[in-house]
Amino acid sequence: MFEDAPEATKLPAKKREQLSSIPYVDATYVDELQRMLDLYASLHTLENSMRRLIEKELANRLGADWWEKAANAPLKKKHADRLEKERTKKWLPARSGLGPLYSLDWSDLISIMRRYEDVFIPIIGDVNFLHRFSDLGLLRHVIAHNGFVDDPKDYDRVNLALHDWTKQIGQKA
């Protein structure tokens, strides 16, 4: 059904054996996990490329305090709530040191780019380009919340989105 995972993302034999020994986990599950690694890497890269673009362009346009100027009240609240969670639950990995965009969700990133389309149109060419990424957000939720994707077309969809983003944005980065 799917091609084998690229060598770079293959789980080492020792790790496959370790995972297969966990209760209710078998080799089939580990095979599915193997396929998800490549998909996760693509989405992780795409999402963080979007964050870096937003931060760079809004800082250039609005200045060092771009977050205070660009974020609306709900985004600031979401960011503050997630910072508070990090402060009180110290065992959780902190994202706050990476910047406020790392506290936001995929859909929030899209909404910021749409709200500041005058900043991003010179880079993306057309605000409608973002539509494909809004749709991809639903698939991203499945992957980010440890689900499995079983339709090969969904793998194609993610890889095509990454390709399109790179082609559209890449020459201007």
C-alpha positions, 0 to 999 in steps of 0.5 A, spaced: 500 500 500 505 504 501 512 505 499 517 503 505 519 509 509 526 513 507 532 510 510 533 516 514 527 515 518 527 508 519 526 506 526 533 502 528 531 494 529 532 495 537 527 500 537 522 496 533 523 491 538 522 495 544 516 498 541 513 491 539 514 489 546 509 494 549 503 491 551 497 491 546 503 493 540 505 489 535 509 489 529 503 491 524 502 497 529 510 499 529 510 498 521 504 504 521 508 508 526 514 507 521 510 510 516 507 516 520 514 518 522 515 521 515 509 524 515 510 528 521 516 530 519 513 534 513 508 537 517 512 539 523 517 542 518 511 546 514 508 548 520 514 551 523 516 554 516 510 558 517 511 560 524 518 563 522 516 566 515 510 570 520 515 572 525 520 575 520 515 578 516 511 581 521 518 583 525 520 587 519 513 590 518 511 592 525 518 592 529 520 588 535 514 589 538 510 585 532 507 580 537 503 586 541 501 589 535 499 583 531 496 579 536 488 580 537 486 579 544 484 571 543 491 570 541 494 573 546 490 570 551 491 563 548 499 564 548 498 567 556 494 561 558 499 556 555 505 560 558 501 559 565 501 551 563 508 551 562 509 555 569 505 550 573 506 544 569 514 544 569 515 537 567 512 539 560 516 541 555 516 549 554 515 552 547 515 559 550 522 560 549 521 559 541 516 565 541 509 566 541 507 563 535 509 556 538 503 557 543 498 558 537 495 553 533 495 551 525 489 555 524 491 561 528 497 561 523 493 562 517 488 567 520 494 571 522 497 571 515 490 573 512 489 578 517 496 581 514 495 579 507 498 586 505 505 583 508 504 576 505 501 577 498 508 579 496 511 573 498 505 568 497 502 571 491 495 570 492 491 570 499 487 564 496 494 560 496 493 559 504 486 555 503 490 549 501 493 549 508 487 551 512 484 544 509 491 541 511 490 543 518 484 537 519 489 532 517 495 535 521 490 534 527 490 527 526 497 526 526 499 531 531 494 527 536 497 520 535 492 518 530 494 514 524 493 516 516 491 510 512 489 513 505 495 514 501 492 520 498 493 523 505 500 522 504 500 525 497 496 531 500 501 533 505 507 532 501 504 536 495 503 542 500 510 542 502 512 542 495 507 547 494 510 551 500 517 551 498 516 552 491 511 558 492 515 561 498 522 558 497 525 563 492 523 569 497 526 566 503 
